[in-house]
């Protein structure tokens, strides 16, 4: 009969768990001739932290360069994300900008 082996305890990692959070994603088309730097500046002004990812999106049957701005925050950060979305909609002359919120747990390692 085989004996069960015990796993060694994990070393202290300094992991901290945030309270229940939201992942807020802003999807926006980036028309040709628009500068990525303009979007970076807008993100910097409106939110404390975000990840800006270049993407290819489709709107009304046509593909376009797009950006996905991901913000991890709390319910109160949703207001700033929506303000950013409206600002980018006007700046980039878009018909619509998509804002998606997903409840999540955040672990900082």
Secondary structure, DSSP 4 states (H G I P E B T S, - for coil): -PPPPPPPPPPP---EEPSSEEEEEEEEE--TT--HHHHHHHHHHH-S--EEEEEEEEETTEEEEEEEEEEEE-TTHHHHHHHHHHHHHHHTT-S--EEEEEEE--EE-
